[in-house]
Amino acid sequence: MIPRMGGPLLFAESVGSVVAGLPLQRLLLVAAALLAVGTLLVVSRPTARLTDPLTDRFVAGLPWGTLLVSGLLVGIFYLVQDGLSTPTNPVVLPFRAWSYFDPVGMLFAGFTHAHIGHLTGNLLGTLAFGSLAEYWFGHHVDRRVETPLQAVWTHPVARAVVIFPAVTILVGTVGTMVALGPVIGFSTAVFAFAGFALVRYPLATIVVGVGQGVLGRLVDALQTPQQVAVAEATYSTPWWASVAVQGHMIGLLIGVLLGLAVLRLRDESPPPALHVWTGVLLFVVSRSLWAIYWYRGNETYVLYRAVGLALVFVLAAILTVSILARHRPLFPARGGDGGWLAEALGSITGREVGLLLVVGVAALVAGPAIPVNLTTADDAALPGDPIEIEGYEVTYGENVPNGQLSVLPGELAGETTQLNTSGVIVRNTDRHIWSTAVPTGELAANGGSNVRIGGLGWDETVRVDRTSWQAVGGGSAYRVSLAHANTSRPVFASGPATAEPVVAGHSVSINATDEGFELGVAPVETGTTENATDADTASDSQNATETDSENATRPENATDDGSEPIVLTNVPNESVRVDGVDLPAPGESVTVGPIRFVNREDRLFAVHEGTVVRVAAKA
């Protein structure tokens, strides 16, 4: 007897649905946040203690440069990348930094983003670290003006809305130029903000970083005040494989170099040594600059955790020395004629050594990016029958040479650039784009994907679909098709997959072709075989395998632990070999030799005499 839903249970469920649909939780969150801010204002009376430092440094107490840059990022995402129509899947491919020979990608990559979450994260980082960097930069400068250029440089409004945003855009562009691979995103500039602030406010930078996390949780809670999660298998790459560590490091070093320049020009005293060392170390570790990895092709990655962590400890030491170094000779002259070497060494100051160390590290980090960014896309023939749109070619392939990395041969520490890749391939030789837009694993997990291509002012979407049949106890047979402008074409077929069960002495296979899926049966040799009806299929069988028939297929051993092959006896003499039979549609059946195949709700059953066993299912 099935209990009826009703009474208090139904009422509680209805109330829960109504509450979830109302903004009550958002209102509660906003009220609690305002309460916390109000408490701060009350206990900080007079409030001038909070506002005076801001008005002393900012025009009207606001970081206008940071706000303008944030608005620029939002405008590019929604207008240039068409984020308005699909915020989770904007136009990305043409705006990555593919090559120095593609100026559009190089100029836009530092200010475009892969999706709305990427944009949100960098906006929060910009508001947090950018505001602190702009606070030190300052809008109000106490300096004598002697030339028109100095008048512009010291004018508060010019510093707020022109100079700071212009320097930020320049840093973002330069950072992209020396970043490794087809990067995208404003994070290089965000790390430059942080590096700049670390020079003067190391501990405040850490606090601001924590504040960014609080802002992120607040945004998440406002967007999704209540979430229901279900445990399920999903496709995911390692989190560190999506982090542009080299680009982040470049941004940090650019920011530190700019901070050192301001610190020296203003002749300000550096923070205490413990503050600098603690702030730098906590930042580089918490921001995962230790996550050095390499891509081995075909969705395989290797993380050098120990080496990466060792390197960031060394980096923390170098940055600490460069910030705290004094302006006095490291080897003061001791009198006498020591020659030109002694004279040269005697003039070197600690600040110069510290600066050289940072510049040297920056050169080591940026150096590998230059030859990589000088590469062009491989123009070898692509697999399948690509769809061609305005210079773009879209297709699918497996175990094909990576047309972006493989054009630059090299090997280091057992890793090589000669890699193979599998998935949806997008190429544009005019723009020097070669990308595995959707890896095979992701396509298999999701069943399909939309690939957006385009350029400034235009974009097109190519639909990719993967249809698959999973053979019981065996592999899967699948085909990939592309669709665009109301036309569809197959571009890949995997070939056959053989099911484990043996029915009437025959093996069963599903074959993927350009036209669809086909059935095949083949006689199994008498003697030994590794195929047998598995207990896994019993749950989908309508009848058990007959054991009282002369012609039944029987294993000699009652149980199988997988260590010994199963011996088939009494195999019927009616053996056939048939290929190329179309898979029956749902609700229909087809007879192949002695076996009838029934498609029941995309589950394929093999029927022979009194035996019904599932041999495949649509994945």
C-alpha positions in Angstrom: 0.0 0.0 0.0 1.4 3.4 -1.0 0.7 6.2 1.5 -1.0 9.3 0.2 0.8 12.6 0.4 -1.2 15.1 2.3 -1.9 16.7 5.6 1.0 18.4 7.5 3.7 17.0 5.2 2.1 18.5 2.1 1.5 21.8 3.8 5.1 22.0 5.0 6.3 21.2 1.5 4.1 23.9 0.0 5.3 26.5 2.5 8.9 25.6 1.8 8.3 26.1 -1.9 6.7 29.5 -1.4 9.5 30.7 1.0 12.2 29.6 -1.5 10.5 31.6 -4.2 10.3 34.8 -2.1 13.2 37.2 -1.5 12.9 36.7 2.2 16.3 35.1 2.5 18.0 37.8 0.5 16.3 40.5 2.6 17.5 38.7 5.7 21.0 38.7 4.4 21.0 42.4 3.4 19.5 43.3 6.8 22.2 41.3 8.6 25.0 42.9 6.5 23.6 46.4 7.2 23.5 45.6 10.9 27.1 44.6 10.9 28.1 47.8 9.0 25.9 49.9 11.3 27.6 48.4 14.3 31.0 49.5 13.0 29.8 53.0 12.4 28.3 53.3 15.9 31.4 52.0 17.7 33.7 54.1 15.5 32.2 57.5 16.4 33.1 60.0 15.3 32.8 58.4 11.8 35.5 60.8 10.6 38.0 58.3 11.8 36.7 56.0 9.0 36.1 58.5 6.3 39.0 60.9 6.7 41.7 58.5 5.4 39.6 57.9 2.3 38.9 61.6 1.6 42.5 62.4 2.1 43.6 60.0 -0.6 40.6 59.9 -2.9 38.5 62.5 -4.7 35.2 62.4 -2.9 36.5 59.4 -0.9 36.0 56.9 -3.8 38.6 54.9 -5.9 37.3 56.3 -9.2 40.1 54.7 -11.3 39.2 51.2 -10.0 35.5 51.8 -10.6 36.2 52.9 -14.1 38.3 49.9 -14.9 35.6 47.7 -13.4 33.0 49.3 -15.7 35.3 48.7 -18.7 35.5 45.0 -17.9 31.7 44.7 -17.6 31.2 46.6 -20.8 33.6 44.4 -22.8 32.0 41.2 -21.4 28.5 42.2 -22.2 29.0 44.2 -25.4 32.1 42.8 -27.1 31.8 39.2 -26.0 27.9 39.1 -26.2 27.6 38.1 -22.5 24.1 39.5 -22.5 22.7 36.6 -24.5 24.6 33.8 -22.7 26.5 34.9 -19.7 27.8 31.4 -19.0 29.0 30.9 -22.6 30.2 34.2 -24.1 32.4 34.5 -27.2 35.8 33.5 -26.0 38.0 31.8 -28.6 38.8 35.0 -30.7 39.7 37.0 -27.7 42.4 34.7 -26.3 46.1 35.6 -26.6 46.9 33.0 -29.3 49.9 34.6 -31.0 51.7 37.9 -31.5 50.5 37.7 -35.1 46.9 38.1 -33.9 46.7 41.6 -32.5 43.0 41.4 -31.7 43.5 38.5 -29.3 46.6 40.0 -27.7 44.9 43.4 -27.1 41.6 42.0 -25.8 42.7 38.9 -23.9 43.7 40.8 -20.7 40.2 42.4 -20.5 37.9 39.6 -21.6 36.6 36.6 -19.6 35.7 33.0 -20.1 32.3 33.2 -18.4 30.3 35.2 -15.9 31.9 33.5 -12.9 35.4 34.4 -14.2 34.3 38.0 -14.6 32.8 38.2 -11.2 35.9 36.8 -9.5 38.2 39.3 -11.3 35.8 42.2 -10.6 35.9 41.4 -6.9 39.7 41.1 -7.0 39.8 44.5 -8.8 37.6 46.2 -6.3 39.6 44.8 -3.4 43.2 45.0 -4.5 42.7 47.8 -7.0 41.2 50.1 -4.4 44.2 49.4 -2.0 46.7 50.1 -4.8 44.9 53.3 -5.8 44.8 54.3 -2.2 48.6 54.3 -2.1 48.8 55.8 -5.6 46.6 58.6 -4.3 44.6 61.3 -6.0 46.0 64.2 -4.0 49.7 64.8 -4.3 51.6 67.4 -2.3 54.2 68.4 -4.9 55.4 71.6 -6.4 54.2 72.1 -10.0 56.7 73.6 -12.4 55.7 72.3 -15.9 52.3 71.6 -17.6 53.1 67.8 -17.5 53.6 68.0 -13.8 50.3 69.9 -13.5 48.5 67.1 -15.2 50.3 64.4 -13.2 49.4 66.0 -9.9 45.8 67.0 -10.8 43.5 64.9 -8.6 40.8 64.3 -11.3 43.4 63.4 -13.9 45.1 61.0 -11.5 41.7 59.4 -10.7 40.1 59.0 -14.1 43.0 59.1 -16.5 46.4 58.2 -15.1 45.5 55.3 -12.9 43.1 53.6 -15.4 45.7 54.2 -18.2 48.5 52.6 -16.2 46.2 49.7 -15.4 45.3 49.1 -19.0 49.0 49.3 -19.9 49.8 46.7 -17.3 47.0 44.4 -18.4 48.2 44.6 -22.0 51.9 44.1 -21.2 51.1 41.2 -18.9 49.2 39.5 -21.6 52.1 39.9 -24.0 54.4 38.0 -21.8 51.9 35.5 -20.4 52.4 31.9 -21.5 49.8 30.4 -23.9 46.3 31.5 -24.9 45.4 33.2 -21.7 42.3 35.2 -21.0 41.1 37.4 -18.1 42.1 40.4 -16.1 43.8 38.4 -13.4 47.3 39.5 -14.5 46.3 43.1 -13.6 44.6 42.0 -10.4 47.9 40.4 -9.3 49.7 43.5 -10.3 47.4 45.5 -8.0 48.3 43.1 -5.2 52.0 43.2 -5.9 52.0 47.0 -5.9 50.1 47.1 -2.6 52.3 44.4 -0.9 55.3 46.8 -1.2 53.7 49.4 1.1 50.8 47.6 2.9 51.7 43.9 3.1 49.4 43.0 6.0 46.6 45.1 4.7 46.9 43.3 1.4 46.3 40.0 3.2 43.3 41.5 5.0 41.9 42.8 1.7 42.3 39.3 0.2 40.2 37.9 2.9 37.7 40.6 2.4 37.5 39.6 -1.3 36.4 36.2 -0.1 33.7 37.7 2.1 32.4 39.7 -0.8 32.4 36.6 -3.0 30.3 34.7 -0.5 28.0 37.7 -0.2 27.5 37.8 -4.0 27.0 34.0 -4.1 24.4 34.2 -1.4 22.5 37.0 -3.1 22.5 35.2 -6.4 21.6 31.8 -4.9 20.2 32.1 -1.4 19.3 28.5 -1.3 20.8 25.6 -3.1 19.9 21.9 -3.4 22.8 19.7 -4.5 22.6 16.1 -5.7 25.5 13.7 -5.7 26.2 12.8 -9.2 29.2 12.1 -11.5 30.3 15.1 -13.5 33.3 16.0 -15.7 35.9 18.1 -14.1 39.6 18.9 -14.6 41.9 19.4 -11.7 41.3 22.9 -10.2 44.9 23.9 -10.6 44.8 23.0 -14.3 42.6 26.1 -14.9 44.9 28.5 -13.1 47.2 30.7 -15.3 50.0 30.5 -12.7 52.7 32.1 -15.0 50.4 35.0 -15.9 49.6 35.6 -12.2 53.3 35.5 -11.3 54.0 38.0 -14.1 51.3 40.3 -12.8 52.6 40.1 -9.2 56.2 40.9 -10.3 55.1 43.8 -12.5 53.2 45.2 -9.5 56.2 44.8 -7.2 58.5 46.6 -9.7 56.0 49.5 -9.9 55.7 49.6 -6.2 59.5 49.7 -5.7 59.6 52.6 -8.1 57.0 54.6 -6.2 58.6 53.7 -2.9 62.0 55.0 -4.0 60.7 58.1 -5.8 58.7 59.2 -2.8 61.5 58.2 -0.5 59.1 56.4 1.8 60.3 54.0 4.5 59.4 50.3 3.8 57.2 48.4 6.3 58.7 46.3 9.0 60.6 43.2 7.8 58.3 40.8 9.6 55.3 42.4 8.0 56.8 42.2 4.5 57.9 38.6 4.8 54.6 37.5 6.3 52.5 39.4 3.8 54.4 38.2 0.8 54.6 34.6 1.9 50.9 34.3 2.9 49.8 36.0 -0.4 51.9 33.8 -2.8 50.9 30.6 -1.0 47.2 31.4 -0.5 46.9 32.5 -4.2 48.3 29.2 -5.4 51.3 30.5 -7.1 53.0 27.2 -6.2 50.6 25.3 -8.5 53.1 24.6 -11.3 51.8 22.0 -13.7 52.2 20.7 -17.2 49.7 19.4 -19.7 50.6 15.9 -21.1 47.8 15.8 -23.7 44.5 13.9 -23.8 43.2 15.4 -20.6 46.2 14.4 -18.5 48.0 16.9 -16.2 51.0 16.7 -13.8 51.3 19.0 -10.8 54.8 19.7 -9.3 53.6 20.6 -5.9 56.9 20.3 -3.9 58.9 22.1 -6.5 56.3 24.9 -6.8 56.1 25.4 -3.0 59.9 25.5 -2.8 60.0 28.2 -5.5 57.4 30.4 -3.8 59.5 30.3 -0.6 62.5 31.5 -2.6 60.3 34.1 -4.2 59.1 35.4 -0.8 62.8 35.8 0.2 63.7 37.7 -2.9 60.7 40.0 -2.7 61.4 40.7 1.0 65.0 41.6 0.3 64.1 43.8 -2.7 61.6 45.8 -0.6 63.7 46.2 2.5 67.1 46.6 0.9 69.0 49.8 2.0 70.5 52.4 -0.3 74.1 51.8 0.8 77.0 49.8 -0.7 77.1 46.1 0.0 80.9 46.1 -0.1 82.1 49.4 1.3 85.6 50.5 0.2 88.3 49.7 2.8 90.9 51.9 1.3 93.9 51.1 -0.9 93.9 50.2 -4.6 91.7 47.2 -5.1 91.4 47.6 -8.8 88.4 48.0 -11.0 86.6 45.0 -9.6 86.7 46.4 -6.0 85.6 49.8 -7.3 82.7 48.3 -9.2 81.6 46.1 -6.3 82.0 48.9 -3.8 79.4 51.0 -5.7 76.7 48.4 -5.8 73.9 49.0 -3.3 71.5 46.7 -1.7 68.6 48.3 -3.5 70.2 47.7 -6.8 70.8 44.0 -6.0 67.2 43.7 -4.9 65.9 45.3 -8.1 68.2 43.1 -10.2 66.8 40.0 -8.4 63.2 40.9 -9.1 64.0 41.8 -12.7 65.9 38.5 -13.1 63.0 36.5 -11.8 60.6 38.4 -14.0 62.8 37.6 -17.0 62.9 33.9 -16.1 59.1 33.8 -15.8 58.3 35.8 -18.9 61.1 34.4 -21.1 59.4 31.1 -22.1 56.2 33.0 -23.2 58.0 34.8 -26.0 58.8 31.9 -28.3 55.4 30.3 -27.5 53.5 33.4 -28.5 55.5 33.7 -31.7 54.1 30.4 -32.9 51.4 30.0 -35.6 48.6 27.4 -35.9 49.4 24.2 -37.7 47.9 24.1 -41.1 47.9 20.3 -41.6 44.7 18.6 -42.7 42.1 18.3 -39.9 40.2 15.0 -39.2 36.6 14.6 -40.3 34.7 16.9 -42.4 35.1 20.4 -40.8 32.4 23.0 -40.8 33.9 26.2 -42.3 32.7 29.7 -41.2 34.5 32.9 -42.0 38.0 31.4 -41.8 37.1 29.1 -38.9 37.1 25.3 -39.1 35.3 23.2 -36.6 35.6 19.4 -36.4 36.2 16.5 -34.0 39.2 14.2 -33.7 40.9 11.8 -31.3 44.6 11.4 -30.7 45.5 14.1 -33.2 48.7 16.3 -32.8 48.0 19.5 -30.8 48.3 22.1 -33.5 49.2 24.9 -31.1 51.9 23.3 -28.9 53.3 20.7 -31.3 54.6 23.4 -33.7 57.2 24.3 -31.1 59.3 21.2 -30.5 60.9 20.9 -27.1 61.4 18.6 -24.1 62.4 19.3 -20.5 62.4 17.0 -17.4 60.7 14.3 -19.3 57.8 16.5 -20.5 57.4 17.4 -24.1 55.4 19.8 -26.3 54.8 17.0 -28.9 51.3 16.2 -27.6 48.1 14.6 -28.9 44.7 15.9 -28.1 41.1 14.7 -28.4 37.9 16.6 -28.7 36.2 19.4 -30.6 38.8 21.2 -32.6 38.6 24.8 -33.7 41.1 26.3 -36.1 41.6 29.6 -37.8 44.9 29.9 -39.6 44.3 33.6 -40.3 44.0 34.3 -36.6 46.5 31.6 -35.6 43.9 29.9 -33.5 44.1 26.1 -32.8 42.1 25.0 -29.8 40.6 21.9 -28.3 37.4 23.8 -27.5 35.6 20.8 -25.9 37.7 17.9 -24.6 36.5 14.4 -25.3 35.7 13.7 -21.6 33.6 16.8 -21.2 31.7 16.0 -24.4 31.0 12.5 -23.2 29.8 13.7 -19.8 27.5 16.4 -21.2 26.4 14.8 -24.4 26.8 18.0 -26.3 28.1 21.5 -26.3 27.7 24.9 -28.0 31.0 26.2 -29.5 30.9 30.0 -30.2 33.3 31.5 -32.7 33.5 34.9 -34.2 35.4 38.2 -33.9 34.7 41.9 -33.3 31.1 42.6 -34.1 30.0 39.1 -35.1 29.7 35.6 -33.8 28.3 32.2 -34.8 27.4 29.1 -32.8 28.2 25.5 -33.8 26.3 22.8 -32.0 28.2 19.6 -31.2 26.3 16.4 -30.2 27.7 13.1 -29.1 25.3 10.1 -29.3 26.4 6.9 -27.6 25.4 3.3 -26.9 27.0 1.5 -24.0 27.5 -2.2 -24.6 26.9 -4.2 -21.4 30.2 -5.2 -19.9 32.0 -3.7 -22.9 32.9 -0.3 -24.3 30.7 2.3 -26.0 30.0 3.1 -29.6 29.5 6.7 -30.3 29.2 9.2 -33.1 29.8 13.0 -33.1 27.9 15.4 -35.3 28.1 19.1 -35.9 25.2 21.4 -36.7 25.1 25.0 -38.0 22.6 27.1 -40.0 20.0 24.3 -39.9 22.4 21.7 -41.4 24.0 18.8 -39.6 26.9 16.5 -40.6 28.6 13.6 -38.9 32.3 14.1 -38.3 33.4 11.1 -36.2 32.3 7.5 -35.6 34.0 5.4 -33.0 33.4 2.0 -34.5 32.0 -1.2 -32.8 31.7 -2.0 -29.1 31.1 -5.7 -28.2 28.8 -6.6 -25.3 30.0 -9.2 -22.8 26.9 -11.5 -22.8 26.9 -14.4 -25.2 23.4 -15.2 -26.6 22.8 -18.4 -28.4 26.5 -18.8 -29.0 26.8 -15.4 -30.6 28.5 -12.2 -29.5 26.6 -8.9 -30.0 28.2 -5.7 -31.1 27.0 -2.1 -31.6 28.7 -0.2 -34.4 28.7 3.6 -34.8 28.8 4.8 -38.4 28.3 8.1 -40.2 24.6 7.2 -40.8 23.8 5.9 -37.3 24.1 2.8 -35.3 24.1 -0.8 -36.5 23.9 -4.3 -35.0 26.3 -7.1 -35.6 26.3 -10.7 -34.4 29.1 -13.2 -34.8 29.5 -16.8 -33.7 31.6 -17.5 -30.6 34.2 -20.2 -31.0 33.5 -23.2 -28.9 36.1 -23.9 -26.3 37.1 -20.9 -24.1 35.8 -17.4 -24.1 35.8 -14.5 -21.7 32.2 -13.6 -22.6 29.3 -14.7 -20.6 25.9 -13.5 -19.4 26.9 -11.3 -16.4 24.8 -11.0 -13.3 24.8 -7.3 -13.9 22.3 -7.9 -16.7 19.9 -9.9 -14.6 18.1 -6.9 -13.3 17.1 -6.0 -16.8 16.1 -9.5 -17.8 12.5 -10.6 -18.0 13.4 -14.3 -17.9 16.3 -16.2 -16.4 18.6 -18.2 -18.7 17.1 -21.6 -19.4 19.0 -24.5 -17.8 16.8 -27.3 -19.0 17.3 -26.9 -22.7 19.7 -29.0 -24.8 20.8 -26.0 -26.7 21.3 -23.6 -23.7 24.7 -21.9 -23.3 26.2 -23.0 -20.0 29.5 -22.2 -18.2 31.2 -25.2 -16.8 32.1 -23.4 -13.6 29.3 -22.4 -11.3 31.1 -19.2 -10.2 33.6 -17.1 -12.0 36.2 -15.0 -10.2 37.7 -13.7 -13.4 40.9 -15.7 -13.2 39.8 -18.5 -15.5 38.1 -18.3 -19.0 34.6 -19.6 -19.2 34.2 -22.8 -21.2 31.2 -22.9 -23.6 29.6 -26.3 -24.2 26.5 -27.4 -26.2 26.7 -24.4 -28.5 24.0 -24.5 -31.1 24.9 -25.3 -34.7 22.8 -22.4 -36.0 25.7 -19.9 -36.4 25.5 -16.7 -38.4 27.7 -13.7 -38.9 25.7 -10.5 -39.8 26.8 -6.9 -39.8 25.2 -3.7 -40.9 21.7 -4.2 -39.4 20.1 -0.9 -38.4 19.5 -0.6 -34.7 15.7 -0.8 -34.1 13.9 2.4 -33.0 12.4 2.5 -29.5 9.4 0.2 -29.3 10.5 -1.8 -32.3 12.5 -5.0 -32.9 14.6 -6.7 -35.5 15.7 -10.3 -35.9 19.3 -11.1 -36.7 20.0 -14.8 -37.2 18.6 -16.7 -34.3 18.3 -13.6 -32.0 15.5 -11.1 -31.9 16.6 -7.6 -30.6 14.0 -5.4 -28.9 14.6 -1.7 -28.2 12.6 -0.8 -25.1 13.0 2.8 -24.1 16.6 3.0 -25.5 17.6 -0.3 -23.8 18.4 -3.1 -26.2 17.4 -6.6 -25.2 18.5 -9.8 -27.0 15.7 -12.5 -27.0 16.3 -16.1 -27.8 13.9 -18.9 -26.9 13.4 -18.4 -23.1 16.2 -16.0 -22.6 15.9 -12.2 -22.4 19.1 -10.3 -21.6 20.1 -6.7 -21.9 23.1 -6.2 -24.2 23.3 -2.4 -24.6 21.7 0.9 -23.5 21.8 4.4 -24.9 24.1 6.5 -22.8 
